[in-house]
């Protein structure tokens, strides 16, 4: 009888843990899907462009624009985007040999779901833009580079098109 009771307690404990785990997973999915299903990112286009004509190892000024093609306001999380210019790795910078530029910026752990102040709203048929210096977070030697916003992650933005530029000695 004692062995049966012990077995029942073990089974109950295991099921309780499993249910808690499933519940936690469901909560996580709900949090993620809540962020993803909020009116954001679905009809937003990312555009990365040069913001200067001359680029040096210390100055690679880029423009990052989010365009809303929807008939209603859309929003996205600014984390892992240039709207938080010195936090997170959101660019892929490759030289012509296929070597990725070294990322030297800070990374951050985030609380989920993102708080209200982490969102940027873009009005219908409007855009938001920021200009930032990619050289602040990456080691860039003189040479030709392909730069792409990696997208995805918590921002839910698409990666957009890559740009090419030449870094020269000052």
C-alpha positions as CSV (number, residue, x, y, z in Angstrom):
1,X,0.0,0.0,0.0
2,X,2.8,2.3,0.9
3,X,4.6,1.6,-2.4
4,X,1.4,2.3,-4.3
5,X,0.9,5.6,-2.5
6,X,4.5,6.5,-3.2
7,X,4.0,5.7,-6.9
8,X,0.8,7.7,-7.1
9,X,2.6,10.7,-5.5
10,X,5.4,10.5,-8.0
11,X,3.0,10.3,-10.9
12,X,1.0,13.2,-9.5
13,X,4.2,15.3,-8.9
14,X,5.4,14.5,-12.4
15,X,2.1,15.5,-14.0
16,X,2.0,18.6,-11.9
17,X,5.5,19.6,-13.1
18,X,4.6,18.7,-16.7
19,X,1.4,20.8,-16.5
20,X,3.3,23.7,-14.9
21,X,5.8,23.4,-17.7
22,X,3.1,23.3,-20.4
23,X,1.4,26.2,-18.7
24,X,4.7,28.2,-18.6
25,X,5.3,27.3,-22.2
26,X,1.7,28.4,-23.1
27,X,2.2,31.7,-21.1
28,X,5.5,32.3,-23.0
29,X,3.7,31.6,-26.3
30,X,0.9,33.9,-25.3
31,X,3.4,36.6,-24.4
32,X,5.3,36.2,-27.6
33,X,2.2,35.9,-29.7
34,X,0.6,38.9,-28.0
35,X,3.7,41.0,-29.0
36,X,3.7,39.5,-32.5
37,X,-0.1,39.9,-32.9
38,X,-0.2,43.5,-31.8
39,X,-0.7,45.8,-34.7
40,X,2.9,45.8,-35.8
41,X,5.4,44.8,-38.4
42,X,3.1,43.0,-40.8
43,X,3.0,45.9,-43.3
44,X,6.2,47.6,-42.3
45,X,9.1,47.8,-44.7
46,X,12.7,48.3,-43.6
47,X,15.1,50.4,-45.7
48,X,18.8,50.7,-44.9
49,X,20.7,53.3,-46.9
50,X,23.9,55.3,-46.8
51,X,23.5,58.6,-45.0
52,X,26.9,60.0,-46.3
53,X,29.0,59.8,-49.4
54,X,32.3,59.1,-47.7
55,X,32.9,56.3,-45.1
56,X,35.9,55.9,-42.9
57,X,36.7,53.2,-40.2
58,X,35.4,55.7,-37.6
59,X,32.4,57.0,-39.5
60,X,29.9,54.8,-41.4
61,X,26.7,56.9,-41.2
62,X,23.6,54.9,-42.2
63,X,20.0,55.8,-42.5
64,X,17.3,53.2,-41.2
65,X,13.7,53.9,-42.2
66,X,10.6,52.0,-41.4
67,X,7.7,52.6,-43.9
68,X,4.1,51.7,-43.0
69,X,2.2,50.7,-46.1
70,X,-1.0,49.9,-44.1
71,X,-4.2,51.9,-43.9
72,X,-3.8,51.9,-40.1
73,X,-1.1,52.7,-37.6
74,X,1.4,49.9,-37.1
75,X,4.0,49.5,-34.4
76,X,7.2,47.6,-33.8
77,X,9.6,47.0,-30.9
78,X,12.6,49.2,-31.2
79,X,14.9,46.6,-29.5
80,X,17.5,45.1,-31.9
81,X,17.0,48.0,-34.4
82,X,19.0,51.2,-35.0
83,X,16.4,53.1,-33.1
84,X,18.5,51.8,-30.1
85,X,21.7,52.5,-31.9
86,X,24.3,51.3,-29.4
87,X,22.6,48.3,-28.0
88,X,22.4,44.9,-29.8
89,X,23.7,43.3,-32.9
90,X,21.2,44.0,-35.6
91,X,23.5,44.3,-38.7
92,X,25.4,41.8,-40.7
93,X,28.5,43.5,-42.1
94,X,30.6,41.3,-44.5
95,X,33.7,42.2,-46.5
96,X,34.3,40.9,-50.0
97,X,36.1,37.9,-48.7
98,X,33.0,36.8,-46.8
99,X,34.4,37.7,-43.4
100,X,32.0,39.3,-40.9
101,X,33.0,42.6,-39.2
102,X,33.7,42.2,-35.5
103,X,30.8,43.4,-33.3
104,X,32.0,45.4,-30.3
105,X,28.8,46.9,-29.0
106,X,26.8,46.0,-26.0
107,X,24.2,43.2,-25.8
108,X,21.1,43.3,-23.5
109,X,18.8,40.8,-21.9
110,X,15.2,41.9,-22.0
111,X,12.0,41.5,-20.0
112,X,9.2,40.0,-22.0
113,X,6.7,41.1,-23.1
114,X,8.2,44.4,-24.1
115,X,6.9,47.4,-22.1
116,X,4.8,50.1,-23.8
117,X,7.9,52.4,-24.1
118,X,9.7,49.8,-26.2
119,X,7.3,50.2,-29.1
120,X,7.4,52.8,-31.9
121,X,4.2,53.5,-33.7
122,X,4.2,54.5,-37.4
123,X,1.1,56.3,-38.6
124,X,-0.7,54.9,-41.7
125,X,1.2,55.5,-44.9
126,X,4.0,57.3,-43.0
127,X,7.5,56.5,-42.0
128,X,10.0,56.9,-39.2
129,X,13.8,57.3,-39.7
130,X,17.0,57.4,-37.7
131,X,20.6,58.0,-38.7
132,X,23.3,56.1,-36.9
133,X,27.1,55.4,-37.1
134,X,27.6,51.7,-37.6
135,X,31.4,52.2,-36.9
136,X,30.5,52.7,-33.2
137,X,29.6,49.0,-32.8
138,X,31.8,47.3,-35.5
139,X,35.5,47.1,-36.3
140,X,35.8,48.3,-39.9
141,X,39.0,48.4,-41.9
142,X,39.3,50.1,-45.3
143,X,37.6,47.9,-47.9
144,X,34.3,47.1,-49.6
145,X,31.4,45.9,-47.4
146,X,27.8,44.5,-47.8
147,X,25.6,45.6,-44.9
148,X,22.2,44.1,-44.1
149,X,19.8,44.7,-41.3
150,X,19.2,41.2,-39.9
151,X,15.6,41.8,-38.9
152,X,13.5,39.3,-37.0
153,X,13.9,38.9,-33.3
154,X,11.6,40.7,-31.0
155,X,11.2,43.7,-33.4
156,X,9.4,41.4,-35.9
157,X,10.7,43.5,-38.8
158,X,11.9,42.1,-42.1
159,X,15.5,42.2,-42.9
160,X,15.1,44.4,-46.0
161,X,17.7,44.7,-48.8
162,X,21.5,44.8,-48.3
163,X,23.6,47.8,-49.3
164,X,27.2,48.0,-50.5
165,X,29.7,50.6,-49.6
166,X,33.4,51.3,-49.5
167,X,35.3,52.3,-46.3
168,X,38.4,54.4,-47.1
169,X,41.2,55.9,-45.0
170,X,40.4,59.3,-43.7
